[in-house]
Every structure is written in C-alpha cells, then in structure tokens.
C-alpha cells in the first residue's frame, strides 16, 4: 500500500511539474498581436515566408516638438489600447530625398512621411519566446547627420533576424534639430550643455532596448551597436561617452570615426567645443531674426529646415562627450567593448570637378605646407589621370580610411578585441555609373540585403553577402567574427596589422597602405 501511495505522489508531482512548464511556456511566448513595452501594448506582423516578426514605428521617446525641441529626449508618452506597429514612422526632418551620385533610391528614405516627430525604432525578431535571449544589434543610420532613417531599404532587418539575432534600427534628430548649440539652451539644460540632441536620442533608444528587448526574445546584456558613415562616427562617440556605459558590449564601425581632423595645421580639431558651437547657434538665431530660444521654437520645422544652412556635427559638449574623443581613446578611458571596423576601397566621395595635375599639386603644397611634398609621394600628381585617382584616394583616407585605422590602432593597443576589414568588391553598376566599392556599398552585403538593391548582382555577390553577414552575426553573438566554414579572420594587432579583405575572395592579409595612413595620422591627429 505504501509503495502505491509513493508512486501516486510521484505521478502527481510530475503531472504538476509538466503543467507548470506548459504554463510558463505559454506565459513567455511572444504574441505579436500584443507585446508590452514602455508606454503600452504594441502589435507587429509576421512574414509568412521567413517566420520573422517585425514591429515598425515603435516610439522610444516623446515627440521632440514644441517646448521639447532642443531638449534631451523625454520619456515616451503612454497610449491606450494596442498601438499598431506595422509601418515605418516618420523620418527625421531633412531635405527631400533625391538620388545622387552612386546612391539610388534603395539608399534613401521614403519620400514621406518626414516630420519633427521622429523618435521611433524598428525591430525584427525570429524568436518565439521571451526567454530565448538572442543577441541584439542596434543599427544607427548614416547620412552626414543631416539625412537618413531606419526606413531606408538597405537597413531592413529580416535577413539578420533569420540568422538568429534581434535586429533593431533607430531614428534620431538630424541637422539643426539634432545639433544646434546656443548659450540659452546651455543655460536652461540641467546638464549645462547643448548641441548633442541626436546623440542623446541614440542613447535613449539604447536605454529603451535595455528595458524592453527581452519582450522580443532579445538579450539586454548582449547588445551590439553598429553604424555606417555618420552612423559609424556615432558608434565611436557612443563608445567614448560615459553616458552610454553599460548599454552595449560590442561595436561595429563601418567607414567613419571622427577621431582625426579633416584639415592639417596647428589649430586642427576633430570636433568643435561647446563655446564655438554656441557661437554658430547665435549666428543661426540672428539670421532668423529670433533673439530668443522661445522664438526659435515657434518657427515651423519646415521653415527651419529650408532657411538655414547648418554645419551639422556632434560637439564636445562637456556632458555626452566630456572631452576630445581622440583623447578619450588615447587615455584608454572609453567604454570597454570589442570592435569590428573597416572601410571601403572606393569610399572617396568627390564633389565637383577634379583638379588637373598642376592645380592639384599646387593646392596640396599650399594647404599642407612642409608636409605637402611627402603627401604627394603617397597621393601623386604624375599626370591628370593619376591626380584624379589621388584626389579620390586622399578624400577616402582623410574622411574614412585614416579615421577607422586610428580607431583600430588606439583600441587594439589597449588589448581590446579588434577586427578590421577592407571592402573591395566593385558593386555591379547596371544602369548606373561604376563607382567601384563605393561609400555605403558594403551595407547591403553586411546585412544580407542585396535583394533590396536594383543592381545586376552575380553569384559572387550573393556568396560575399552570405559570408559577410555570417561574420557580422558571429561578432554580434560573441565578439569574434570567426566560425567553422568561414575563412579565418585574424584579430587586428598594431604590430602585424592583419585585416580581412572582403571582395571577390575573402582572405586575410597585411594592410597594404599603412605608410600613407600613418602619414595622415601624424598630420591630422588632434594634439
């Protein structure tokens, strides 16, 4: 009788345990029709083909309009019911998108909506349960801090979600709305700083991810930030900012760093300080005949966008960026994260007519002084054709190559995990001008989004996109791009300078143009 009683008790305990597990599973399953986030409930949509769920247009802060214009992002406003998040929200205020140079419409925002109410993010996830703890990547768009959006087609996250990560991309304030500094704004700020509202938006989005991404099956303790061009520079600034500490563990910086001056000379600087930025803000207010911030806030957004030519860039505000970003990295006091960085073979974007060889040589000697002759060894002016190539290469290296090279050297010298690439695949031009491995060309490969780009891609392109996105996913997962079946990508070392060349073939090798990059570093480093 005793044995039967024991068996019965064991059976009942097993039954209760099984029911409990089923209950827990039901409790943690992701219901895309009703997900709880800051502010209320949202719903998304699921792709029947891939099984990936997407949630678009999720507010992560209050609309930065009216009295909230030029203020730190405020907490998201609560809503009632279930907010339908099945379409992109407005892109930040910016010029109307028109294709130019190598950038066809796949690289641009939709024509509408464009609005000052822009602080939204988008999520793609293949997770079925909130307990899966998938690695998370938050992508920050480029566009020179004046354009761009998470709704740009090549930033779609479904392909990466299919490979096992939770993909997030974000909007942030741009142009005069994101980076205006002014003494009155500084005075009213509790942090006694102004000008870096766009970076504040990025940090607010990362805090939102930290607090909410588990509801989408993501791991809030395994977040990678990634970006290209201005988004890449943003990544570097966030790595430098103490206000972003603890919000991510890894960083991907593609073609942009903002660590070196763009011009030689004794007064060179990478970012202006708050005092100089405030003077620019005063000039803007004077031009608009708006002697107070209250009057500036009353000007309609479209008028501000159209009437003001504003030199947009983050600044050393003493709060988000407490000092020179270069000094932060040199002193090894940046946030401790693993780094994947690199640039493209044809990143150079040259606007206007190329100078003839004689004109180019003259301008170099005038601008670079005693260093001009040495520069011409690396970027020669032998004839007009050579001078044209040199102008592209020099622009590439000043704006991107030397910047990301400096990032790699400064971080690897501090024993961080660093991986460096050079993208060399010539993007098939099709009906467009052949710009080679052009600026932004690598993005559709890295995130496996070639299907969004109208070019005559070949098998080589799809193979490269699959390899690159595997590398990126591996890094997002564990801070190392390597895995079985992929060509070995050695960690970058300041002494050996081995990188991964990503082109028709994927193979590692020593960075070939270190002499010219070292020269630019010495000439452009912020002392």
Backbone torsions as a table, in degrees:
resi	resn	phi	psi	omega
1	UNK	NA	-40.0	179.7
2	UNK	-61.7	-41.4	-178.4
3	UNK	-64.4	-39.6	179.9
4	UNK	-65.4	-37.9	178.8
5	UNK	-63.4	-44.0	178.9
6	UNK	-62.0	-44.2	-179.7
7	UNK	-61.5	-42.3	-179.9
8	UNK	-62.2	-43.2	179.8
9	UNK	-62.7	-44.4	179.2
10	UNK	-60.7	-42.6	179.1
11	UNK	-62.0	-44.0	-179.2
12	UNK	-65.3	-39.9	177.9
13	UNK	-64.1	-41.5	178.7
14	UNK	-64.2	-39.2	179.7
15	UNK	-64.9	-45.0	178.8
16	UNK	-63.3	-41.2	179.0
17	UNK	-61.8	-43.6	179.3
18	UNK	-62.5	-45.1	179.2
19	UNK	-64.0	-35.9	178.9
20	UNK	-64.7	-43.1	179.2
21	UNK	-63.2	-41.1	177.8
22	UNK	-62.9	-40.5	-180.0
23	UNK	-63.7	-43.7	179.8
24	UNK	-63.2	-39.3	179.4
25	UNK	-62.0	-42.7	179.4
26	UNK	-64.5	-38.4	-177.7
27	UNK	-66.7	-31.7	-175.2
28	UNK	-99.4	-3.4	177.8
29	UNK	-64.5	141.2	179.6
30	UNK	-83.0	116.9	175.9
31	UNK	-98.4	103.2	-174.2
32	UNK	-66.7	-11.1	177.4
33	UNK	-82.8	-11.5	-177.7
34	UNK	-163.1	94.7	178.5
35	UNK	-114.6	131.0	-179.3
36	UNK	-86.2	126.4	176.2
37	UNK	-136.1	174.7	175.0
38	UNK	-54.7	124.3	177.5
39	UNK	105.5	-23.6	-178.4
40	UNK	150.7	-157.7	-179.6
41	UNK	-100.4	147.7	175.7
42	UNK	-131.9	161.0	173.0
43	UNK	-126.9	154.3	178.6
44	UNK	-128.2	-163.1	178.0
45	UNK	-134.4	154.8	-178.8
46	UNK	-118.5	136.1	175.6
47	UNK	-74.4	124.7	178.7
48	UNK	-67.2	-29.4	-177.4
49	UNK	-75.0	-46.7	-173.0
50	UNK	-102.1	-19.8	-175.1
51	UNK	79.4	3.7	179.5
52	UNK	-81.4	132.6	176.1
53	UNK	-95.0	140.2	177.2
54	UNK	-124.2	143.9	176.6
55	UNK	-130.1	112.8	-173.1
56	UNK	-116.7	142.4	177.8
57	UNK	75.6	40.3	177.3
58	UNK	-85.6	122.3	179.1
59	UNK	-72.5	130.8	176.4
60	UNK	-111.8	-1.8	176.8
61	UNK	-157.5	167.0	176.9
62	UNK	-68.2	152.1	176.4
63	UNK	-56.5	126.7	-176.7
64	UNK	-84.0	61.6	-175.2
65	UNK	-122.4	167.1	179.1
66	UNK	60.5	-127.5	-179.1
67	UNK	-69.2	-13.9	179.1
68	UNK	-89.7	-3.6	173.3
69	UNK	-63.4	132.2	-178.6
70	UNK	60.7	41.0	169.7
71	UNK	-130.7	159.7	175.0
72	UNK	-56.6	146.5	-178.7
73	UNK	-58.0	133.0	-179.4
74	UNK	-91.8	159.1	179.2
75	UNK	-56.4	147.7	-179.9
76	UNK	-60.2	145.4	-179.8
77	UNK	-84.9	136.2	179.6
78	UNK	-65.8	151.1	174.0
79	UNK	-132.4	161.8	178.9
80	UNK	-98.7	155.3	178.6
81	UNK	72.7	-156.6	-179.5
82	UNK	-111.9	118.6	179.0
83	UNK	-78.1	125.3	178.6
84	UNK	-77.9	116.9	-178.8
85	UNK	-114.8	68.8	-176.7
86	UNK	-118.0	7.1	179.6
87	UNK	-148.6	151.0	179.9
88	UNK	-62.7	142.1	173.5
89	UNK	-82.8	-174.6	-175.6
90	UNK	-67.0	142.9	167.4
91	UNK	-73.7	156.2	177.9
92	UNK	-63.1	158.7	177.5
93	UNK	-55.6	131.7	-177.6
94	UNK	-170.8	168.4	178.2
95	UNK	-61.6	156.1	177.7
96	UNK	-60.5	133.0	-175.4
97	UNK	-73.0	124.8	175.9
98	UNK	-137.1	130.2	179.5
99	UNK	-56.3	140.8	177.0
100	UNK	-153.9	152.0	-177.2
101	UNK	48.4	-125.4	-176.8
102	UNK	-86.5	-4.9	-171.4
103	UNK	-95.8	97.4	175.8
104	UNK	-79.1	-179.9	-169.1
105	UNK	-63.4	-20.9	178.1
106	UNK	-65.8	-17.9	-179.4
107	UNK	-98.8	4.3	-173.6
108	UNK	-119.0	163.7	177.2
109	UNK	-72.3	160.6	170.5
110	UNK	-61.8	155.3	-179.0
111	UNK	-63.5	-28.0	177.3
112	UNK	-154.1	155.9	-1.5
113	UNK	-84.6	151.8	172.6
114	UNK	-129.0	125.2	-171.4
115	UNK	-157.6	156.8	175.4
116	UNK	-68.2	-27.1	174.3
117	UNK	-79.9	92.7	-165.3
118	UNK	-135.5	1.5	-170.9
119	UNK	-85.4	82.4	-177.8
120	UNK	-133.9	156.3	175.2
121	UNK	-132.9	168.3	-176.5
122	UNK	-132.1	144.1	-176.3
123	UNK	-132.0	138.3	170.9
124	UNK	-123.9	130.6	179.9
125	UNK	-145.8	141.7	174.0
126	UNK	-101.6	2.4	-177.2
127	UNK	-68.5	145.4	176.5
128	UNK	-101.7	-20.5	-175.0
129	UNK	-133.0	150.5	178.2
130	UNK	-72.0	-11.2	-177.7
131	UNK	-93.9	3.6	-175.1
132	UNK	-71.2	-28.8	178.7
133	UNK	52.8	54.3	176.9
134	UNK	-74.0	148.7	176.7
135	UNK	-63.4	150.3	-173.3
136	UNK	-120.0	138.7	170.8
137	UNK	-123.8	133.1	176.8
138	UNK	-112.3	113.7	-176.1
139	UNK	-95.9	132.2	-179.8
140	UNK	-110.6	120.3	-173.5
141	UNK	-71.5	158.0	173.7
142	UNK	-94.3	-167.4	-179.4
143	UNK	128.4	22.5	175.7
144	UNK	64.8	22.5	-177.5
145	UNK	61.8	16.9	177.8
146	UNK	-125.9	-13.2	-177.7
147	UNK	-151.0	171.2	178.2
148	UNK	110.9	169.1	-176.5
149	UNK	-174.3	160.4	173.6
150	UNK	-68.5	-11.5	-179.0
151	UNK	-87.8	0.2	176.7
152	UNK	-62.1	131.7	-173.2
153	UNK	-53.9	-39.2	-175.8
154	UNK	-72.8	-5.5	177.4
155	UNK	-97.9	11.9	179.1
156	UNK	-59.6	144.8	-173.3
157	UNK	-107.1	1.8	-173.9
158	UNK	-64.4	-42.9	-176.9
159	UNK	-62.9	-39.7	178.9
160	UNK	-70.8	-36.1	177.3
161	UNK	-63.9	-35.6	177.1
162	UNK	-63.3	-25.8	179.7
163	UNK	-91.1	6.3	168.4
164	UNK	108.4	2.4	178.2
165	UNK	-107.2	157.8	169.8
166	UNK	-91.1	119.0	-173.9
167	UNK	-103.2	128.5	179.0
168	UNK	-126.5	135.8	165.5
169	UNK	-129.0	159.0	-166.6
170	UNK	-135.0	158.1	167.1
171	UNK	-102.3	157.2	173.1
172	UNK	-151.9	159.2	-177.6
173	UNK	-66.1	142.7	-174.6
174	UNK	-124.1	167.0	173.0
175	UNK	57.1	-142.3	-177.8
176	UNK	-63.3	-26.9	-178.8
177	UNK	-74.4	-26.8	-176.3
178	UNK	-101.3	-15.6	-169.0
179	UNK	-144.2	22.5	175.9
180	UNK	-79.0	127.2	171.7
181	UNK	-109.9	149.5	-178.4
182	UNK	-162.5	142.3	-179.2
183	UNK	-54.6	-37.6	-179.1
184	UNK	-68.9	-37.1	176.0
185	UNK	-65.8	-40.3	177.9
186	UNK	-63.1	-42.0	-177.4
187	UNK	-65.9	-38.1	-177.6
188	UNK	-80.0	-15.1	-178.2
189	UNK	-76.3	135.5	175.9
190	UNK	-65.7	-18.2	179.5
191	UNK	-97.3	-0.3	-179.6
192	UNK	53.2	47.0	179.2
193	UNK	-148.6	156.7	174.2
194	UNK	-151.0	163.3	171.5
195	UNK	109.4	-24.8	-175.7
196	UNK	-107.7	44.4	-177.4
197	UNK	-65.5	-34.7	177.8
198	UNK	-63.3	-41.5	176.3
199	UNK	-67.7	-37.3	176.1
200	UNK	-60.6	-39.9	177.6
201	UNK	-60.7	-43.5	179.7
202	UNK	-61.3	-42.0	179.0
203	UNK	-66.5	-39.4	177.6
204	UNK	-62.1	-39.9	178.1
205	UNK	-64.2	-40.2	178.8
206	UNK	-66.4	-36.3	175.9
207	UNK	-66.2	-39.2	176.2
208	UNK	-59.7	-45.5	178.8
209	UNK	-60.4	-44.1	179.3
210	UNK	-56.9	-40.3	-174.4
211	UNK	-85.0	-22.0	-168.4
212	UNK	-124.7	-15.3	-168.5
213	UNK	-68.6	-22.2	177.5
214	UNK	-60.3	-29.1	179.1
215	UNK	-66.4	-14.6	179.4
216	UNK	-110.5	15.7	179.1
217	UNK	82.6	12.0	-179.0
218	UNK	-94.2	158.9	178.7
219	UNK	-99.8	109.6	-178.3
220	UNK	-66.4	-13.6	179.6
221	UNK	-99.6	7.9	176.7
222	UNK	-136.9	70.0	-176.7
223	UNK	-110.3	135.3	173.3
224	UNK	-114.4	135.6	170.0
225	UNK	-99.6	143.4	-178.7
226	UNK	-141.7	151.4	178.0
227	UNK	-168.1	163.4	-179.6
228	UNK	-131.2	140.3	179.8
229	UNK	60.8	-118.6	176.7
230	UNK	-61.9	-30.4	174.8
231	UNK	-67.0	-34.5	176.3
232	UNK	-68.0	-44.4	175.9
233	UNK	-60.5	-39.4	176.9
234	UNK	-59.1	-42.8	177.9
235	UNK	-56.8	-46.0	-179.4
236	UNK	-63.4	-42.0	179.6
237	UNK	-65.1	-35.8	177.9
238	UNK	-70.4	-36.2	174.7
239	UNK	-62.5	-33.7	-179.4
240	UNK	-79.9	-24.0	-170.8
241	UNK	-81.6	126.4	174.8
242	UNK	-65.1	-21.4	-179.6
243	UNK	-74.0	-13.8	178.3
244	UNK	-103.4	4.0	-177.1
245	UNK	-61.2	132.0	177.4
246	UNK	87.1	-2.7	-177.3
247	UNK	-91.4	-12.0	178.7
248	UNK	-158.0	160.5	-177.4
249	UNK	-114.2	-19.6	-175.9
250	UNK	-139.5	158.4	-176.9
251	UNK	-143.4	135.0	176.2
252	UNK	-116.4	118.8	-176.9
253	UNK	-120.5	107.7	-175.7
254	UNK	-106.4	105.5	173.4
255	UNK	61.7	69.1	175.5
256	UNK	155.4	134.7	179.1
257	UNK	-148.6	-31.1	178.0
258	UNK	67.1	32.1	-178.4
259	UNK	-100.2	-18.9	-178.7
260	UNK	-118.5	155.0	172.8
261	UNK	-67.0	155.0	174.5
262	UNK	-90.4	-6.7	-177.0
263	UNK	-135.3	141.9	177.5
264	UNK	-76.5	171.8	176.4
265	UNK	124.7	164.4	-175.4
266	UNK	-69.2	-23.3	-176.9
267	UNK	-101.6	21.9	-174.6
268	UNK	-64.9	146.3	178.8
269	UNK	-151.2	147.6	176.5
270	UNK	-86.0	-44.4	178.0
271	UNK	-128.2	143.2	177.9
272	UNK	-78.0	159.4	178.5
273	UNK	-90.1	174.2	-175.2
274	UNK	-60.3	-42.0	-177.3
275	UNK	-60.2	-46.8	179.5
276	UNK	-67.6	-37.5	179.3
277	UNK	-66.1	-37.1	177.5
278	UNK	-62.9	-37.5	178.1
279	UNK	-64.2	-37.4	175.7
280	UNK	-64.7	-37.7	178.0
281	UNK	-65.1	-38.8	176.9
282	UNK	-62.5	-41.6	179.1
283	UNK	-62.4	-39.1	177.2
284	UNK	-63.2	-46.9	-179.7
285	UNK	-61.3	-40.6	179.0
286	UNK	-62.9	-42.3	-178.9
287	UNK	-63.5	-31.7	-179.1
288	UNK	-91.6	3.5	-178.2
289	UNK	54.1	42.7	-179.8
290	UNK	-123.0	91.4	-174.2
291	UNK	-71.4	-9.6	-179.1
292	UNK	-132.3	158.8	177.0
293	UNK	-65.4	-34.2	177.9
294	UNK	-58.2	-41.6	178.9
295	UNK	-70.8	-36.6	175.9
296	UNK	-62.3	-39.0	-179.9
297	UNK	-69.8	-19.8	178.9
298	UNK	-85.1	-11.7	179.2
299	UNK	-74.1	127.9	178.9
300	UNK	-55.2	144.6	-175.7
301	UNK	-57.3	-41.4	-176.8
302	UNK	-64.9	-32.8	177.1
303	UNK	-69.3	-42.3	176.7
304	UNK	-60.6	-42.5	-178.8
305	UNK	-62.9	-40.8	-172.4
306	UNK	-88.0	-24.3	-172.8
307	UNK	-94.1	-18.0	-171.3
308	UNK	-116.6	127.5	169.0
309	UNK	-95.7	111.9	-169.7
310	UNK	-120.5	127.5	178.9
311	UNK	-77.9	94.6	-169.4
312	UNK	-87.2	128.0	173.6
313	UNK	-173.2	147.9	171.9
314	UNK	-58.9	161.0	-175.9
315	UNK	-132.8	166.5	171.6
316	UNK	-83.6	93.8	-171.3
317	UNK	-94.0	-6.4	-178.7
318	UNK	83.7	-0.4	-177.9
319	UNK	-127.4	-71.5	175.5
320	UNK	-66.9	-45.4	174.2
321	UNK	-117.8	97.8	-172.0
322	UNK	-71.0	-22.7	178.5
323	UNK	-157.0	-176.8	179.6
324	UNK	-49.7	128.3	179.8
325	UNK	-61.6	-38.8	178.1
326	UNK	-60.0	-42.0	179.9
327	UNK	-67.1	-38.0	178.0
328	UNK	-58.3	-44.4	179.5
329	UNK	-72.2	-40.7	179.4
330	UNK	-60.9	-38.1	-179.2
331	UNK	-83.1	-1.3	177.7
332	UNK	59.5	42.1	177.7
333	UNK	-116.3	13.7	175.4
334	UNK	-72.7	169.0	176.9
335	UNK	-62.8	139.3	-173.1
336	UNK	-82.8	96.4	-177.9
337	UNK	-136.8	158.2	171.9
338	UNK	-79.0	150.7	-173.2
339	UNK	-126.8	133.3	165.2
340	UNK	-120.7	123.2	-175.0
341	UNK	-147.4	162.7	178.5
342	UNK	172.8	-170.6	-178.2
343	UNK	-155.9	173.5	-173.5
344	UNK	-102.2	151.0	-178.5
345	UNK	-59.0	-35.7	-177.4
346	UNK	-119.4	43.7	179.0
347	UNK	-65.6	-19.2	-176.2
348	UNK	-61.6	127.1	177.1
349	UNK	-116.4	107.8	-176.3
350	UNK	-107.5	117.6	-178.0
351	UNK	-100.2	127.2	-179.4
352	UNK	101.9	-166.6	-178.1
353	UNK	-86.7	142.7	174.3
354	UNK	-71.1	141.9	174.8
355	UNK	-75.6	146.6	172.8
356	UNK	-68.4	165.5	-173.4
357	UNK	-54.5	-46.5	-178.3
358	UNK	-64.6	-42.4	179.8
359	UNK	-66.4	-41.5	179.6
360	UNK	-62.1	-46.7	-179.4
361	UNK	-61.8	-42.7	179.9
362	UNK	-61.8	-44.6	-178.0
363	UNK	-66.4	-36.2	178.7
364	UNK	-65.1	-45.5	-178.8
365	UNK	-65.5	-35.6	178.3
366	UNK	-70.8	-42.5	-174.6
367	UNK	-77.9	-37.2	-171.6
368	UNK	-101.1	-4.2	175.3
369	UNK	59.0	-132.6	-176.6
370	UNK	-62.6	-23.3	-179.4
371	UNK	-84.4	-5.7	-175.7
372	UNK	-61.2	-42.3	-178.2
373	UNK	-63.7	-40.2	178.9
374	UNK	-68.0	-39.0	178.5
375	UNK	-59.1	-39.8	-178.5
376	UNK	-66.7	-16.6	173.9
377	UNK	-70.0	-35.1	-178.3
378	UNK	-90.4	-29.2	-178.6
379	UNK	-130.1	75.3	-166.6
380	UNK	-74.6	166.3	178.9
381	UNK	-125.9	45.7	-176.3
382	UNK	-57.9	-43.6	175.6
383	UNK	-153.5	-179.5	-175.2
384	UNK	-61.7	-39.7	-178.9
385	UNK	-66.1	-44.9	178.4
386	UNK	-64.8	-40.5	-179.8
387	UNK	-63.2	-35.2	178.7
388	UNK	-65.1	-44.5	177.6
389	UNK	-63.0	-41.3	-179.5
390	UNK	-62.7	-38.8	179.7
391	UNK	-65.0	-39.0	176.6
392	UNK	-67.3	-45.4	-178.5
393	UNK	-65.1	-39.7	179.9
394	UNK	-65.8	-42.8	178.4
395	UNK	-63.9	-42.1	177.3
396	UNK	-56.9	-47.1	-172.7
397	UNK	-75.9	-34.9	178.0
398	UNK	-68.8	-43.8	-175.3
399	UNK	-80.6	-32.3	-172.0
400	UNK	-133.2	-58.7	-172.8
401	UNK	-53.8	-55.4	-178.6
402	UNK	-67.6	-28.8	179.0
403	UNK	-65.8	-52.3	-177.9
404	UNK	-74.2	-28.2	172.5
405	UNK	-62.3	-42.9	177.6
406	UNK	-63.5	-42.6	177.0
407	UNK	-58.0	-45.7	-179.2
408	UNK	-63.3	-43.1	-178.0
409	UNK	-67.6	-44.2	-177.1
410	UNK	-66.7	-38.5	-177.1
411	UNK	-81.0	-39.3	179.4
412	UNK	-68.7	-29.1	178.2
413	UNK	-67.3	-18.8	178.9
414	UNK	-101.6	20.8	174.9
415	UNK	62.5	32.8	170.6
416	UNK	-84.2	157.9	172.3
417	UNK	-77.6	116.2	-175.3
418	UNK	-131.2	135.1	176.4
419	UNK	-130.1	135.0	-174.2
420	UNK	-124.0	139.6	177.7
421	UNK	-127.1	163.3	169.0
422	UNK	-132.6	115.4	179.8
423	UNK	-85.3	120.2	-172.4
424	UNK	-120.9	-2.8	-177.4
425	UNK	-71.1	124.5	175.2
426	UNK	-72.5	115.5	180.0
427	UNK	-66.0	123.6	-178.3
428	UNK	-54.2	126.6	-173.6
429	UNK	-76.9	-31.4	-175.9
430	UNK	58.8	-121.2	-179.8
431	UNK	-87.2	6.4	-177.7
432	UNK	-107.0	166.3	175.1
433	UNK	-65.0	143.7	179.8
434	UNK	-79.6	105.0	178.1
435	UNK	-102.6	11.3	176.4
436	UNK	69.4	-142.5	177.3
437	UNK	-84.1	72.9	-166.0
438	UNK	-78.6	165.8	179.2
439	UNK	-58.7	123.9	-176.5
440	UNK	85.3	-10.0	-177.6
441	UNK	-60.4	-29.0	-176.6
442	UNK	-77.1	-17.3	-171.9
443	UNK	-61.1	-46.2	-178.5
444	UNK	-64.4	-26.4	175.9
445	UNK	-76.5	-48.4	-174.9
446	UNK	-62.2	-30.2	-177.9
447	UNK	-111.7	16.3	172.2
448	UNK	57.7	43.9	-175.0
449	UNK	-116.8	32.5	-180.0
450	UNK	-60.9	-27.7	-178.4
451	UNK	-65.0	-15.3	179.0
452	UNK	-89.5	-4.9	-173.3
453	UNK	-112.5	129.1	-176.6
454	UNK	-86.0	75.4	176.2
455	UNK	-136.5	153.9	-179.0
456	UNK	-78.6	70.7	-177.6
457	UNK	-66.2	148.9	-179.4
458	UNK	-110.6	175.1	178.1
459	UNK	-55.3	-38.6	179.0
460	UNK	-57.9	-39.0	-179.1
461	UNK	-67.1	-45.1	-179.1
462	UNK	-67.0	-35.4	176.0
463	UNK	-65.4	-42.6	178.9
464	UNK	-63.9	-42.7	179.3
465	UNK	-61.9	-38.8	179.4
466	UNK	-67.2	-42.0	178.9
467	UNK	-66.6	-48.1	-178.4
468	UNK	-61.5	-44.5	-179.2
469	UNK	-66.8	-31.4	174.0
470	UNK	-64.9	-43.6	176.3
471	UNK	-58.3	-47.3	-177.6
472	UNK	-63.0	-44.1	179.9
473	UNK	-62.7	-43.9	178.9
474	UNK	-59.2	-43.3	179.4
475	UNK	-64.7	-40.8	178.9
476	UNK	-62.6	-36.2	-179.2
477	UNK	-71.8	-48.5	-166.9
478	UNK	-135.4	4.7	179.3
479	UNK	78.0	15.6	-179.7
480	UNK	-144.5	123.3	-175.8
481	UNK	-75.1	-9.4	-172.2
482	UNK	-81.6	149.7	170.4
483	UNK	-164.2	168.0	179.9
484	UNK	-58.9	139.0	177.2
485	UNK	92.5	-7.7	178.7
486	UNK	-109.4	147.1	173.9
487	UNK	-57.4	139.3	-176.3
488	UNK	-65.0	130.4	178.9
489	UNK	-110.5	102.0	-177.2
490	UNK	-70.0	146.0	173.7
491	UNK	-62.9	144.8	-178.8
492	UNK	-76.2	138.8	179.0
493	UNK	-132.7	135.4	-175.0
494	UNK	-62.1	-20.5	-179.9
495	UNK	-89.8	-46.9	-176.9
496	UNK	-86.3	-30.6	177.5
497	UNK	54.5	44.8	174.1
498	UNK	-83.1	135.8	178.8
499	UNK	-132.2	174.5	175.3
500	UNK	-106.2	124.2	175.0
501	UNK	-91.0	121.5	-176.9
502	UNK	-110.1	99.0	-177.3
503	UNK	-151.1	-141.2	178.6
504	UNK	-56.3	-33.4	170.2
505	UNK	-124.1	156.4	178.0
506	UNK	-113.0	111.2	-177.2
507	UNK	-150.7	150.1	179.3
508	UNK	-87.1	157.6	178.7
509	UNK	-175.7	170.0	179.3
510	UNK	-75.3	135.9	176.4
511	UNK	-58.2	125.4	-168.7
512	UNK	-83.2	-27.9	-172.0
513	UNK	-109.6	41.4	-179.8
514	UNK	-65.2	-31.7	-177.8
515	UNK	-62.2	-47.0	-179.8
516	UNK	-68.6	-37.2	179.5
517	UNK	-69.3	-38.1	175.6
518	UNK	-63.5	-39.2	178.1
519	UNK	-61.3	-47.9	-179.7
520	UNK	-64.4	-38.2	177.6
521	UNK	-57.8	-48.2	-178.2
522	UNK	-64.0	-33.6	-177.0
523	UNK	-83.3	-25.3	-171.1
524	UNK	-115.8	-4.7	-179.6
525	UNK	-62.4	139.0	179.5
526	UNK	-81.4	114.9	-176.1
527	UNK	-77.3	NA	NA
